[in-house]
Amino acid sequence: MPAKGWVEINDLYCKACETCVTDCPKDVLALDMSRLSPRGYHPAYMARPEDCIACGTCAVVCPDAAITVYKGTPPKKEGEA
């Protein structure tokens, strides 16, 4: 069974170049066209988080080091069951 994971994308550094989107082997990432980052870009986000295998490709190809990859399951946010 492949590893599972998640990514965090820092909106302050993401410039919406789409490199992570096109290089992701599982098509997990997409640009969030519904919002803008503080710098005026449509940042990347996990469109299909359930398919992430934590391979790290997105973090390696990101020219601005805006992505951090974690293995395992994401921690629960405050207020989630």
Secondary structure, DSSP 8 states (H G I E B T S, - for coil): ----EEEEE-TTT-----HHHHH-TT--EEE-TT---TTS---EEESSGGG-----HHHHH-TT--EEEEES-----TT--
